[in-house]
């Protein structure tokens, strides 16, 4: 996550997955939405295992993995009151 006022380094790093070899795995992210009034961000990517996750913007930690979203998550959205989220997969 970047602050456009200072692009020298990210303000928070979010790791999608750590491989058994301890390598960091970050697939190409297709869609991202901040959850209104919460320190959360939803991200969707192309991944064979989990294509959508929720991250804490303060710590970068994974809060939730959406296992029912398969293959490619090209779109997602969050309701203005943060009660609903929808994901589009292929």
PDB file of N, CA, C and O in Angstrom:
ATOM      1  N   UNK A   1       0.854  -1.152   0.000  1.00  0.00           N
ATOM      2  CA  UNK A   1       0.000   0.000   0.000  1.00  0.00           C
ATOM      3  C   UNK A   1       0.906   1.223   0.000  1.00  0.00           C
ATOM      4  O   UNK A   1       1.880   1.297   0.749  1.00  0.00           O
ATOM      5  N   UNK A   2       0.567   2.171  -0.849  1.00  0.00           N
ATOM      6  CA  UNK A   2       1.408   3.347  -1.043  1.00  0.00           C
ATOM      7  C   UNK A   2       0.677   4.628  -0.675  1.00  0.00           C
ATOM      8  O   UNK A   2      -0.536   4.737  -0.855  1.00  0.00           O
ATOM      9  N   UNK A   3       1.416   5.585  -0.163  1.00  0.00           N
ATOM     10  CA  UNK A   3       0.932   6.939   0.055  1.00  0.00           C
ATOM     11  C   UNK A   3       1.489   7.763  -1.103  1.00  0.00           C
ATOM     12  O   UNK A   3       2.703   7.927  -1.217  1.00  0.00           O
ATOM     13  N   UNK A   4       0.612   8.283  -1.962  1.00  0.00           N
ATOM     14  CA  UNK A   4       1.064   8.996  -3.154  1.00  0.00           C
ATOM     15  C   UNK A   4       1.828  10.276  -2.846  1.00  0.00           C
ATOM     16  O   UNK A   4       2.451  10.844  -3.743  1.00  0.00           O
ATOM     17  N   UNK A   5       1.797  10.737  -1.617  1.00  0.00           N
ATOM     18  CA  UNK A   5       2.573  11.920  -1.260  1.00  0.00           C
ATOM     19  C   UNK A   5       4.049  11.596  -1.066  1.00  0.00           C
ATOM     20  O   UNK A   5       4.892  12.492  -1.062  1.00  0.00           O
ATOM     21  N   UNK A   6       4.362  10.287  -0.902  1.00  0.00           N
ATOM     22  CA  UNK A   6       5.747   9.855  -0.712  1.00  0.00           C
ATOM     23  C   UNK A   6       5.889   8.470  -1.333  1.00  0.00           C
ATOM     24  O   UNK A   6       5.552   7.468  -0.702  1.00  0.00           O
ATOM     25  N   UNK A   7       6.382   8.411  -2.557  1.00  0.00           N
ATOM     26  CA  UNK A   7       6.468   7.150  -3.285  1.00  0.00           C
ATOM     27  C   UNK A   7       7.831   6.477  -3.164  1.00  0.00           C
ATOM     28  O   UNK A   7       8.160   5.603  -3.966  1.00  0.00           O
ATOM     29  N   UNK A   8       8.615   6.866  -2.186  1.00  0.00           N
ATOM     30  CA  UNK A   8       9.930   6.248  -2.009  1.00  0.00           C
ATOM     31  C   UNK A   8       9.834   4.831  -1.471  1.00  0.00           C
ATOM     32  O   UNK A   8      10.667   3.983  -1.794  1.00  0.00           O
ATOM     33  N   UNK A   9       8.828   4.570  -0.656  1.00  0.00           N
ATOM     34  CA  UNK A   9       8.639   3.219  -0.118  1.00  0.00           C
ATOM     35  C   UNK A   9       7.183   3.036   0.307  1.00  0.00           C
ATOM     36  O   UNK A   9       6.515   4.006   0.664  1.00  0.00           O
ATOM     37  N   UNK A  10       6.694   1.810   0.270  1.00  0.00           N
ATOM     38  CA  UNK A  10       5.290   1.572   0.656  1.00  0.00           C
ATOM     39  C   UNK A  10       5.088   1.828   2.144  1.00  0.00           C
ATOM     40  O   UNK A  10       6.014   1.693   2.943  1.00  0.00           O
ATOM     41  N   UNK A  11       3.862   2.199   2.500  1.00  0.00           N
ATOM     42  CA  UNK A  11       3.565   2.400   3.922  1.00  0.00           C
ATOM     43  C   UNK A  11       3.162   1.093   4.590  1.00  0.00           C
ATOM     44  O   UNK A  11       3.209   0.975   5.814  1.00  0.00           O
ATOM     45  N   UNK A  12       2.765   0.108   3.780  1.00  0.00           N
ATOM     46  CA  UNK A  12       2.415  -1.207   4.316  1.00  0.00           C
ATOM     47  C   UNK A  12       2.602  -2.261   3.232  1.00  0.00           C
ATOM     48  O   UNK A  12       2.231  -2.049   2.078  1.00  0.00           O
ATOM     49  N   UNK A  13       3.174  -3.387   3.607  1.00  0.00           N
ATOM     50  CA  UNK A  13       3.316  -4.507   2.682  1.00  0.00           C
ATOM     51  C   UNK A  13       2.326  -5.589   3.090  1.00  0.00           C
ATOM     52  O   UNK A  13       2.158  -5.894   4.271  1.00  0.00           O
ATOM     53  N   UNK A  14       1.681  -6.154   2.089  1.00  0.00           N
ATOM     54  CA  UNK A  14       0.713  -7.226   2.314  1.00  0.00           C
ATOM     55  C   UNK A  14       1.173  -8.435   1.518  1.00  0.00           C
ATOM     56  O   UNK A  14       1.291  -8.372   0.294  1.00  0.00           O
ATOM     57  N   UNK A  15       1.430  -9.522   2.204  1.00  0.00           N
ATOM     58  CA  UNK A  15       1.938 -10.739   1.568  1.00  0.00           C
ATOM     59  C   UNK A  15       0.781 -11.691   1.331  1.00  0.00           C
ATOM     60  O   UNK A  15       0.059 -12.042   2.265  1.00  0.00           O
ATOM     61  N   UNK A  16       0.602 -12.109   0.091  1.00  0.00           N
ATOM     62  CA  UNK A  16      -0.485 -13.028  -0.254  1.00  0.00           C
ATOM     63  C   UNK A  16      -0.254 -14.398   0.345  1.00  0.00           C
ATOM     64  O   UNK A  16      -1.163 -15.005   0.911  1.00  0.00           O
ATOM     65  N   UNK A  17       0.992 -14.890   0.214  1.00  0.00           N
ATOM     66  CA  UNK A  17       1.301 -16.243   0.677  1.00  0.00           C
ATOM     67  C   UNK A  17       2.814 -16.387   0.830  1.00  0.00           C
ATOM     68  O   UNK A  17       3.586 -15.723   0.139  1.00  0.00           O
ATOM     69  N   UNK A  18       3.219 -17.254   1.735  1.00  0.00           N
ATOM     70  CA  UNK A  18       4.631 -17.613   1.881  1.00  0.00           C
ATOM     71  C   UNK A  18       4.764 -19.079   1.493  1.00  0.00           C
ATOM     72  O   UNK A  18       4.115 -19.950   2.072  1.00  0.00           O
ATOM     73  N   UNK A  19       5.612 -19.337   0.507  1.00  0.00           N
ATOM     74  CA  UNK A  19       5.827 -20.705   0.020  1.00  0.00           C
ATOM     75  C   UNK A  19       6.588 -21.527   1.048  1.00  0.00           C
ATOM     76  O   UNK A  19       7.222 -20.958   1.937  1.00  0.00           O
ATOM     77  N   UNK A  20       6.541 -22.867   0.950  1.00  0.00           N
ATOM     78  CA  UNK A  20       7.298 -23.722   1.871  1.00  0.00           C
ATOM     79  C   UNK A  20       8.800 -23.414   1.887  1.00  0.00           C
ATOM     80  O   UNK A  20       9.488 -23.680   2.873  1.00  0.00           O
ATOM     81  N   UNK A  21       9.292 -22.852   0.788  1.00  0.00           N
ATOM     82  CA  UNK A  21      10.714 -22.467   0.714  1.00  0.00           C
ATOM     83  C   UNK A  21      10.982 -21.118   1.377  1.00  0.00           C
ATOM     84  O   UNK A  21      12.110 -20.625   1.345  1.00  0.00           O
ATOM     85  N   UNK A  22       9.948 -20.518   1.979  1.00  0.00           N
ATOM     86  CA  UNK A  22       9.995 -19.197   2.619  1.00  0.00           C
ATOM     87  C   UNK A  22      10.009 -18.045   1.621  1.00  0.00           C
ATOM     88  O   UNK A  22      10.190 -16.894   2.018  1.00  0.00           O
ATOM     89  N   UNK A  23       9.821 -18.330   0.330  1.00  0.00           N
ATOM     90  CA  UNK A  23       9.707 -17.275  -0.666  1.00  0.00           C
ATOM     91  C   UNK A  23       8.338 -16.618  -0.561  1.00  0.00           C
ATOM     92  O   UNK A  23       7.338 -17.283  -0.291  1.00  0.00           O
ATOM     93  N   UNK A  24       8.304 -15.320  -0.776  1.00  0.00           N
ATOM     94  CA  UNK A  24       7.047 -14.590  -0.760  1.00  0.00           C
ATOM     95  C   UNK A  24       6.372 -14.747  -2.116  1.00  0.00           C
ATOM     96  O   UNK A  24       6.995 -14.549  -3.159  1.00  0.00           O
ATOM     97  N   UNK A  25       5.089 -15.104  -2.088  1.00  0.00           N
ATOM     98  CA  UNK A  25       4.303 -15.279  -3.307  1.00  0.00           C
ATOM     99  C   UNK A  25       3.255 -14.169  -3.353  1.00  0.00           C
ATOM    100  O   UNK A  25       2.341 -14.137  -2.530  1.00  0.00           O
ATOM    101  N   UNK A  26       3.393 -13.268  -4.312  1.00  0.00           N
ATOM    102  CA  UNK A  26       2.421 -12.200  -4.520  1.00  0.00           C
ATOM    103  C   UNK A  26       1.962 -12.236  -5.968  1.00  0.00           C
ATOM    104  O   UNK A  26       2.674 -11.748  -6.846  1.00  0.00           O
ATOM    105  N   UNK A  27       0.773 -12.811  -6.246  1.00  0.00           N
ATOM    106  CA  UNK A  27       0.271 -12.861  -7.612  1.00  0.00           C
ATOM    107  C   UNK A  27      -0.159 -11.465  -8.083  1.00  0.00           C
ATOM    108  O   UNK A  27      -0.222 -10.524  -7.290  1.00  0.00           O
ATOM    109  N   UNK A  28      -0.448 -11.348  -9.357  1.00  0.00           N
ATOM    110  CA  UNK A  28      -0.954 -10.092  -9.894  1.00  0.00           C
ATOM    111  C   UNK A  28      -2.351  -9.845  -9.327  1.00  0.00           C
ATOM    112  O   UNK A  28      -3.227 -10.705  -9.410  1.00  0.00           O
ATOM    113  N   UNK A  29      -2.542  -8.684  -8.762  1.00  0.00           N
ATOM    114  CA  UNK A  29      -3.832  -8.329  -8.167  1.00  0.00           C
ATOM    115  C   UNK A  29      -4.701  -7.681  -9.235  1.00  0.00           C
ATOM    116  O   UNK A  29      -4.268  -6.748  -9.912  1.00  0.00           O
ATOM    117  N   UNK A  30      -5.916  -8.172  -9.387  1.00  0.00           N
ATOM    118  CA  UNK A  30      -6.842  -7.680 -10.405  1.00  0.00           C
ATOM    119  C   UNK A  30      -7.788  -6.601  -9.895  1.00  0.00           C
ATOM    120  O   UNK A  30      -8.195  -5.723 -10.655  1.00  0.00           O
ATOM    121  N   UNK A  31      -8.137  -6.662  -8.624  1.00  0.00           N
ATOM    122  CA  UNK A  31      -9.114  -5.725  -8.079  1.00  0.00           C
ATOM    123  C   UNK A  31      -8.878  -5.518  -6.591  1.00  0.00           C
ATOM    124  O   UNK A  31      -8.464  -6.430  -5.876  1.00  0.00           O
ATOM    125  N   UNK A  32      -9.154  -4.286  -6.140  1.00  0.00           N
ATOM    126  CA  UNK A  32      -8.952  -3.930  -4.726  1.00  0.00           C
ATOM    127  C   UNK A  32     -10.039  -2.944  -4.319  1.00  0.00           C
ATOM    128  O   UNK A  32     -10.415  -2.063  -5.092  1.00  0.00           O
ATOM    129  N   UNK A  33     -10.539  -3.102  -3.101  1.00  0.00           N
ATOM    130  CA  UNK A  33     -11.490  -2.148  -2.535  1.00  0.00           C
ATOM    131  C   UNK A  33     -11.183  -1.963  -1.050  1.00  0.00           C
ATOM    132  O   UNK A  33     -10.974  -2.931  -0.319  1.00  0.00           O
ATOM    133  N   UNK A  34     -11.161  -0.714  -0.624  1.00  0.00           N
ATOM    134  CA  UNK A  34     -11.080  -0.434   0.805  1.00  0.00           C
ATOM    135  C   UNK A  34     -12.479  -0.614   1.395  1.00  0.00           C
ATOM    136  O   UNK A  34     -13.470  -0.227   0.776  1.00  0.00           O
ATOM    137  N   UNK A  35     -12.558  -1.194   2.575  1.00  0.00           N
ATOM    138  CA  UNK A  35     -13.829  -1.379   3.264  1.00  0.00           C
ATOM    139  C   UNK A  35     -14.122  -0.084   4.009  1.00  0.00           C
ATOM    140  O   UNK A  35     -13.336   0.313   4.870  1.00  0.00           O
ATOM    141  N   UNK A  36     -15.244   0.594   3.701  1.00  0.00           N
ATOM    142  CA  UNK A  36     -15.540   1.886   4.320  1.00  0.00           C
ATOM    143  C   UNK A  36     -15.556   1.836   5.846  1.00  0.00           C
ATOM    144  O   UNK A  36     -16.124   0.927   6.451  1.00  0.00           O
ATOM    145  N   UNK A  37     -14.924   2.828   6.445  1.00  0.00           N
ATOM    146  CA  UNK A  37     -14.918   3.032   7.898  1.00  0.00           C
ATOM    147  C   UNK A  37     -14.261   1.901   8.679  1.00  0.00           C
ATOM    148  O   UNK A  37     -14.514   1.750   9.874  1.00  0.00           O
ATOM    149  N   UNK A  38     -13.420   1.104   8.022  1.00  0.00           N
ATOM    150  CA  UNK A  38     -12.694   0.038   8.706  1.00  0.00           C
ATOM    151  C   UNK A  38     -11.264   0.009   8.175  1.00  0.00           C
ATOM    152  O   UNK A  38     -10.998   0.507   7.081  1.00  0.00           O
ATOM    153  N   UNK A  39     -10.359  -0.561   8.931  1.00  0.00           N
ATOM    154  CA  UNK A  39      -8.966  -0.683   8.511  1.00  0.00           C
ATOM    155  C   UNK A  39      -8.761  -1.980   7.730  1.00  0.00           C
ATOM    156  O   UNK A  39      -7.884  -2.783   8.048  1.00  0.00           O
ATOM    157  N   UNK A  40      -9.597  -2.167   6.694  1.00  0.00           N
ATOM    158  CA  UNK A  40      -9.557  -3.391   5.911  1.00  0.00           C
ATOM    159  C   UNK A  40      -9.536  -3.072   4.429  1.00  0.00           C
ATOM    160  O   UNK A  40     -10.070  -2.057   3.981  1.00  0.00           O
ATOM    161  N   UNK A  41      -8.901  -3.970   3.678  1.00  0.00           N
ATOM    162  CA  UNK A  41      -8.905  -3.876   2.223  1.00  0.00           C
ATOM    163  C   UNK A  41      -9.140  -5.278   1.666  1.00  0.00           C
ATOM    164  O   UNK A  41      -8.542  -6.246   2.135  1.00  0.00           O
ATOM    165  N   UNK A  42     -10.014  -5.382   0.662  1.00  0.00           N
ATOM    166  CA  UNK A  42     -10.254  -6.637  -0.032  1.00  0.00           C
ATOM    167  C   UNK A  42      -9.429  -6.639  -1.308  1.00  0.00           C
ATOM    168  O   UNK A  42      -9.325  -5.617  -1.987  1.00  0.00           O
ATOM    169  N   UNK A  43      -8.845  -7.776  -1.632  1.00  0.00           N
ATOM    170  CA  UNK A  43      -8.043  -7.899  -2.846  1.00  0.00           C
ATOM    171  C   UNK A  43      -8.421  -9.182  -3.569  1.00  0.00           C
ATOM    172  O   UNK A  43      -8.616 -10.226  -2.947  1.00  0.00           O
ATOM    173  N   UNK A  44      -8.521  -9.090  -4.892  1.00  0.00           N
ATOM    174  CA  UNK A  44      -8.806 -10.245  -5.725  1.00  0.00           C
ATOM    175  C   UNK A  44      -7.707 -10.429  -6.750  1.00  0.00           C
ATOM    176  O   UNK A  44      -7.205  -9.451  -7.305  1.00  0.00           O
ATOM    177  N   UNK A  45      -7.324 -11.674  -7.010  1.00  0.00           N
ATOM    178  CA  UNK A  45      -6.230 -11.951  -7.937  1.00  0.00           C
ATOM    179  C   UNK A  45      -6.510 -13.221  -8.724  1.00  0.00           C
ATOM    180  O   UNK A  45      -7.589 -13.805  -8.624  1.00  0.00           O
ATOM    181  N   UNK A  46      -5.537 -13.634  -9.496  1.00  0.00           N
ATOM    182  CA  UNK A  46      -5.586 -14.907 -10.208  1.00  0.00           C
ATOM    183  C   UNK A  46      -4.731 -15.896  -9.431  1.00  0.00           C
ATOM    184  O   UNK A  46      -3.504 -15.797  -9.420  1.00  0.00           O
ATOM    185  N   UNK A  47      -5.392 -16.856  -8.779  1.00  0.00           N
ATOM    186  CA  UNK A  47      -4.684 -17.807  -7.930  1.00  0.00           C
ATOM    187  C   UNK A  47      -5.456 -19.127  -7.953  1.00  0.00           C
ATOM    188  O   UNK A  47      -6.687 -19.127  -7.950  1.00  0.00           O
ATOM    189  N   UNK A  48      -4.749 -20.228  -7.975  1.00  0.00           N
ATOM    190  CA  UNK A  48      -5.396 -21.538  -8.042  1.00  0.00           C
ATOM    191  C   UNK A  48      -6.020 -21.977  -6.725  1.00  0.00           C
ATOM    192  O   UNK A  48      -6.903 -22.834  -6.717  1.00  0.00           O
ATOM    193  N   UNK A  49      -5.575 -21.403  -5.616  1.00  0.00           N
ATOM    194  CA  UNK A  49      -6.039 -21.834  -4.299  1.00  0.00           C
ATOM    195  C   UNK A  49      -7.067 -20.880  -3.709  1.00  0.00           C
ATOM    196  O   UNK A  49      -8.208 -21.274  -3.466  1.00  0.00           O
ATOM    197  N   UNK A  50      -6.678 -19.630  -3.476  1.00  0.00           N
ATOM    198  CA  UNK A  50      -7.556 -18.607  -2.899  1.00  0.00           C
ATOM    199  C   UNK A  50      -7.424 -17.349  -3.746  1.00  0.00           C
ATOM    200  O   UNK A  50      -6.341 -16.771  -3.837  1.00  0.00           O
ATOM    201  N   UNK A  51      -8.521 -16.923  -4.365  1.00  0.00           N
ATOM    202  CA  UNK A  51      -8.462 -15.781  -5.284  1.00  0.00           C
ATOM    203  C   UNK A  51      -8.911 -14.468  -4.665  1.00  0.00           C
ATOM    204  O   UNK A  51      -8.861 -13.435  -5.333  1.00  0.00           O
ATOM    205  N   UNK A  52      -9.351 -14.473  -3.401  1.00  0.00           N
ATOM    206  CA  UNK A  52      -9.754 -13.235  -2.732  1.00  0.00           C
ATOM    207  C   UNK A  52      -9.395 -13.315  -1.255  1.00  0.00           C
ATOM    208  O   UNK A  52      -9.592 -14.336  -0.596  1.00  0.00           O
ATOM    209  N   UNK A  53      -8.861 -12.201  -0.759  1.00  0.00           N
ATOM    210  CA  UNK A  53      -8.485 -12.133   0.654  1.00  0.00           C
ATOM    211  C   UNK A  53      -8.797 -10.749   1.199  1.00  0.00           C
ATOM    212  O   UNK A  53      -8.937  -9.778   0.455  1.00  0.00           O
ATOM    213  N   UNK A  54      -8.903 -10.688   2.527  1.00  0.00           N
ATOM    214  CA  UNK A  54      -9.088  -9.433   3.243  1.00  0.00           C
ATOM    215  C   UNK A  54      -7.854  -9.196   4.099  1.00  0.00           C
ATOM    216  O   UNK A  54      -7.419 -10.086   4.829  1.00  0.00           O
ATOM    217  N   UNK A  55      -7.289  -7.995   4.009  1.00  0.00           N
ATOM    218  CA  UNK A  55      -6.090  -7.643   4.755  1.00  0.00           C
ATOM    219  C   UNK A  55      -6.366  -6.491   5.711  1.00  0.00           C
ATOM    220  O   UNK A  55      -7.206  -5.636   5.434  1.00  0.00           O
ATOM    221  N   UNK A  56      -5.661  -6.471   6.829  1.00  0.00           N
ATOM    222  CA  UNK A  56      -5.675  -5.353   7.756  1.00  0.00           C
ATOM    223  C   UNK A  56      -4.714  -4.294   7.213  1.00  0.00           C
ATOM    224  O   UNK A  56      -3.538  -4.587   6.997  1.00  0.00           O
ATOM    225  N   UNK A  57      -5.193  -3.074   6.990  1.00  0.00           N
ATOM    226  CA  UNK A  57      -4.333  -2.031   6.413  1.00  0.00           C
ATOM    227  C   UNK A  57      -3.286  -1.520   7.400  1.00  0.00           C
ATOM    228  O   UNK A  57      -2.285  -0.935   6.988  1.00  0.00           O
ATOM    229  N   UNK A  58      -3.506  -1.734   8.688  1.00  0.00           N
ATOM    230  CA  UNK A  58      -2.543  -1.267   9.687  1.00  0.00           C
ATOM    231  C   UNK A  58      -1.377  -2.236   9.872  1.00  0.00           C
ATOM    232  O   UNK A  58      -0.241  -1.813  10.084  1.00  0.00           O
ATOM    233  N   UNK A  59      -1.662  -3.530   9.790  1.00  0.00           N
ATOM    234  CA  UNK A  59      -0.625  -4.531  10.060  1.00  0.00           C
ATOM    235  C   UNK A  59      -0.171  -5.289   8.812  1.00  0.00           C
ATOM    236  O   UNK A  59       0.923  -5.854   8.791  1.00  0.00           O
ATOM    237  N   UNK A  60      -1.014  -5.301   7.765  1.00  0.00           N
ATOM    238  CA  UNK A  60      -0.710  -6.074   6.569  1.00  0.00           C
ATOM    239  C   UNK A  60      -1.081  -7.538   6.691  1.00  0.00           C
ATOM    240  O   UNK A  60      -0.881  -8.301   5.746  1.00  0.00           O
ATOM    241  N   UNK A  61      -1.613  -7.946   7.823  1.00  0.00           N
ATOM    242  CA  UNK A  61      -1.953  -9.352   8.058  1.00  0.00           C
ATOM    243  C   UNK A  61      -3.228  -9.746   7.326  1.00  0.00           C
ATOM    244  O   UNK A  61      -4.112  -8.920   7.100  1.00  0.00           O
ATOM    245  N   UNK A  62      -3.306 -11.015   6.960  1.00  0.00           N
ATOM    246  CA  UNK A  62      -4.510 -11.570   6.348  1.00  0.00           C
ATOM    247  C   UNK A  62      -5.563 -11.741   7.439  1.00  0.00           C
ATOM    248  O   UNK A  62      -5.309 -12.365   8.469  1.00  0.00           O
ATOM    249  N   UNK A  63      -6.746 -11.179   7.199  1.00  0.00           N
ATOM    250  CA  UNK A  63      -7.855 -11.290   8.145  1.00  0.00           C
ATOM    251  C   UNK A  63      -8.784 -12.425   7.740  1.00  0.00           C
ATOM    252  O   UNK A  63      -9.293 -13.157   8.588  1.00  0.00           O
ATOM    253  N   UNK A  64      -9.001 -12.563   6.430  1.00  0.00           N
ATOM    254  CA  UNK A  64      -9.911 -13.592   5.930  1.00  0.00           C
ATOM    255  C   UNK A  64      -9.474 -14.032   4.542  1.00  0.00           C
ATOM    256  O   UNK A  64      -9.019 -13.222   3.736  1.00  0.00           O
ATOM    257  N   UNK A  65      -9.619 -15.330   4.273  1.00  0.00           N
ATOM    258  CA  UNK A  65      -9.402 -15.887   2.945  1.00  0.00           C
ATOM    259  C   UNK A  65     -10.740 -16.410   2.445  1.00  0.00           C
ATOM    260  O   UNK A  65     -11.414 -17.165   3.146  1.00  0.00           O
ATOM    261  N   UNK A  66     -11.127 -16.016   1.242  1.00  0.00           N
ATOM    262  CA  UNK A  66     -12.413 -16.410   0.680  1.00  0.00           C
ATOM    263  C   UNK A  66     -12.196 -17.598  -0.251  1.00  0.00           C
ATOM    264  O   UNK A  66     -11.965 -17.428  -1.449  1.00  0.00           O
ATOM    265  N   UNK A  67     -12.272 -18.801   0.312  1.00  0.00           N
ATOM    266  CA  UNK A  67     -11.959 -20.036  -0.408  1.00  0.00           C
ATOM    267  C   UNK A  67     -12.967 -20.379  -1.505  1.00  0.00           C
ATOM    268  O   UNK A  67     -12.654 -21.155  -2.408  1.00  0.00           O
ATOM    269  N   UNK A  68     -14.150 -19.820  -1.438  1.00  0.00           N
ATOM    270  CA  UNK A  68     -15.162 -20.140  -2.456  1.00  0.00           C
ATOM    271  C   UNK A  68     -14.977 -19.328  -3.731  1.00  0.00           C
ATOM    272  O   UNK A  68     -15.650 -19.593  -4.727  1.00  0.00           O
ATOM    273  N   UNK A  69     -14.084 -18.349  -3.724  1.00  0.00           N
ATOM    274  CA  UNK A  69     -13.763 -17.584  -4.930  1.00  0.00           C
ATOM    275  C   UNK A  69     -12.615 -18.312  -5.609  1.00  0.00           C
ATOM    276  O   UNK A  69     -11.516 -18.398  -5.060  1.00  0.00           O
ATOM    277  N   UNK A  70     -12.872 -18.841  -6.816  1.00  0.00           N
ATOM    278  CA  UNK A  70     -11.910 -19.713  -7.490  1.00  0.00           C
ATOM    279  C   UNK A  70     -11.358 -19.107  -8.773  1.00  0.00           C
ATOM    280  O   UNK A  70     -12.045 -18.361  -9.470  1.00  0.00           O
ATOM    281  N   UNK A  71     -10.115 -19.436  -9.070  1.00  0.00           N
ATOM    282  CA  UNK A  71      -9.511 -19.075 -10.349  1.00  0.00           C
ATOM    283  C   UNK A  71      -9.091 -17.631 -10.433  1.00  0.00           C
ATOM    284  O   UNK A  71      -8.003 -17.269  -9.984  1.00  0.00           O
ATOM    285  N   UNK A  72      -9.949 -16.794 -11.009  1.00  0.00           N
ATOM    286  CA  UNK A  72      -9.630 -15.383 -11.194  1.00  0.00           C
ATOM    287  C   UNK A  72     -10.707 -14.521 -10.551  1.00  0.00           C
ATOM    288  O   UNK A  72     -11.891 -14.680 -10.848  1.00  0.00           O
ATOM    289  N   UNK A  73     -10.311 -13.630  -9.690  1.00  0.00           N
ATOM    290  CA  UNK A  73     -11.246 -12.652  -9.122  1.00  0.00           C
ATOM    291  C   UNK A  73     -10.956 -11.325  -9.818  1.00  0.00           C
ATOM    292  O   UNK A  73     -10.033 -10.599  -9.451  1.00  0.00           O
ATOM    293  N   UNK A  74     -11.774 -11.027 -10.839  1.00  0.00           N
ATOM    294  CA  UNK A  74     -11.555  -9.824 -11.630  1.00  0.00           C
ATOM    295  C   UNK A  74     -12.308  -8.612 -11.110  1.00  0.00           C
ATOM    296  O   UNK A  74     -11.979  -7.481 -11.467  1.00  0.00           O
ATOM    297  N   UNK A  75     -13.310  -8.831 -10.277  1.00  0.00           N
ATOM    298  CA  UNK A  75     -14.069  -7.700  -9.759  1.00  0.00           C
ATOM    299  C   UNK A  75     -14.542  -7.994  -8.347  1.00  0.00           C
ATOM    300  O   UNK A  75     -14.766  -9.145  -7.972  1.00  0.00           O
ATOM    301  N   UNK A  76     -14.686  -6.930  -7.577  1.00  0.00           N
ATOM    302  CA  UNK A  76     -15.243  -7.036  -6.235  1.00  0.00           C
ATOM    303  C   UNK A  76     -15.755  -5.676  -5.826  1.00  0.00           C
ATOM    304  O   UNK A  76     -15.347  -4.656  -6.382  1.00  0.00           O
ATOM    305  N   UNK A  77     -16.640  -5.660  -4.865  1.00  0.00           N
ATOM    306  CA  UNK A  77     -17.175  -4.403  -4.376  1.00  0.00           C
ATOM    307  C   UNK A  77     -17.633  -4.584  -2.933  1.00  0.00           C
ATOM    308  O   UNK A  77     -17.844  -5.704  -2.468  1.00  0.00           O
ATOM    309  N   UNK A  78     -17.782  -3.469  -2.239  1.00  0.00           N
ATOM    310  CA  UNK A  78     -18.210  -3.458  -0.847  1.00  0.00           C
ATOM    311  C   UNK A  78     -19.324  -2.430  -0.711  1.00  0.00           C
ATOM    312  O   UNK A  78     -19.241  -1.341  -1.279  1.00  0.00           O
ATOM    313  N   UNK A  79     -20.360  -2.772   0.036  1.00  0.00           N
ATOM    314  CA  UNK A  79     -21.466  -1.830   0.232  1.00  0.00           C
ATOM    315  C   UNK A  79     -20.984  -0.630   1.050  1.00  0.00           C
ATOM    316  O   UNK A  79     -20.036  -0.754   1.826  1.00  0.00           O
ATOM    317  N   UNK A  80     -21.623   0.523   0.885  1.00  0.00           N
ATOM    318  CA  UNK A  80     -21.206   1.732   1.607  1.00  0.00           C
ATOM    319  C   UNK A  80     -21.218   1.590   3.129  1.00  0.00           C
ATOM    320  O   UNK A  80     -20.436   2.249   3.816  1.00  0.00           O
ATOM    321  N   UNK A  81     -22.098   0.738   3.664  1.00  0.00           N
ATOM    322  CA  UNK A  81     -22.143   0.555   5.115  1.00  0.00           C
ATOM    323  C   UNK A  81     -21.283  -0.623   5.584  1.00  0.00           C
ATOM    324  O   UNK A  81     -21.316  -0.985   6.760  1.00  0.00           O
ATOM    325  N   UNK A  82     -20.519  -1.216   4.673  1.00  0.00           N
ATOM    326  CA  UNK A  82     -19.565  -2.301   4.977  1.00  0.00           C
ATOM    327  C   UNK A  82     -20.204  -3.608   5.416  1.00  0.00           C
ATOM    328  O   UNK A  82     -19.528  -4.459   5.994  1.00  0.00           O
ATOM    329  N   UNK A  83     -21.489  -3.783   5.153  1.00  0.00           N
ATOM    330  CA  UNK A  83     -22.134  -5.026   5.593  1.00  0.00           C
ATOM    331  C   UNK A  83     -22.084  -6.129   4.544  1.00  0.00           C
ATOM    332  O   UNK A  83     -22.240  -7.304   4.878  1.00  0.00           O
ATOM    333  N   UNK A  84     -21.869  -5.770   3.279  1.00  0.00           N
ATOM    334  CA  UNK A  84     -21.867  -6.751   2.204  1.00  0.00           C
ATOM    335  C   UNK A  84     -20.648  -6.591   1.307  1.00  0.00           C
ATOM    336  O   UNK A  84     -20.153  -5.486   1.089  1.00  0.00           O
ATOM    337  N   UNK A  85     -20.183  -7.708   0.802  1.00  0.00           N
ATOM    338  CA  UNK A  85     -19.109  -7.696  -0.200  1.00  0.00           C
ATOM    339  C   UNK A  85     -19.502  -8.687  -1.281  1.00  0.00           C
ATOM    340  O   UNK A  85     -20.124  -9.709  -0.990  1.00  0.00           O
ATOM    341  N   UNK A  86     -19.144  -8.394  -2.526  1.00  0.00           N
ATOM    342  CA  UNK A  86     -19.403  -9.334  -3.603  1.00  0.00           C
ATOM    343  C   UNK A  86     -18.123  -9.504  -4.422  1.00  0.00           C
ATOM    344  O   UNK A  86     -17.320  -8.580  -4.549  1.00  0.00           O
ATOM    345  N   UNK A  87     -17.955 -10.700  -4.971  1.00  0.00           N
ATOM    346  CA  UNK A  87     -16.771 -11.060  -5.732  1.00  0.00           C
ATOM    347  C   UNK A  87     -17.199 -11.652  -7.060  1.00  0.00           C
ATOM    348  O   UNK A  87     -18.163 -12.416  -7.120  1.00  0.00           O
ATOM    349  N   UNK A  88     -16.486 -11.302  -8.131  1.00  0.00           N
ATOM    350  CA  UNK A  88     -16.736 -11.897  -9.432  1.00  0.00           C
ATOM    351  C   UNK A  88     -15.562 -12.763  -9.826  1.00  0.00           C
ATOM    352  O   UNK A  88     -14.456 -12.259 -10.023  1.00  0.00           O
ATOM    353  N   UNK A  89     -15.787 -14.073  -9.944  1.00  0.00           N
ATOM    354  CA  UNK A  89     -14.707 -14.983 -10.326  1.00  0.00           C
ATOM    355  C   UNK A  89     -15.039 -15.649 -11.657  1.00  0.00           C
ATOM    356  O   UNK A  89     -16.154 -15.539 -12.166  1.00  0.00           O
ATOM    357  N   UNK A  90     -14.056 -16.332 -12.200  1.00  0.00           N
ATOM    358  CA  UNK A  90     -14.280 -17.031 -13.466  1.00  0.00           C
ATOM    359  C   UNK A  90     -13.982 -18.498 -13.309  1.00  0.00           C
ATOM    360  O   UNK A  90     -14.111 -19.260 -14.267  1.00  0.00           O
TER     361      UNK A  90
END
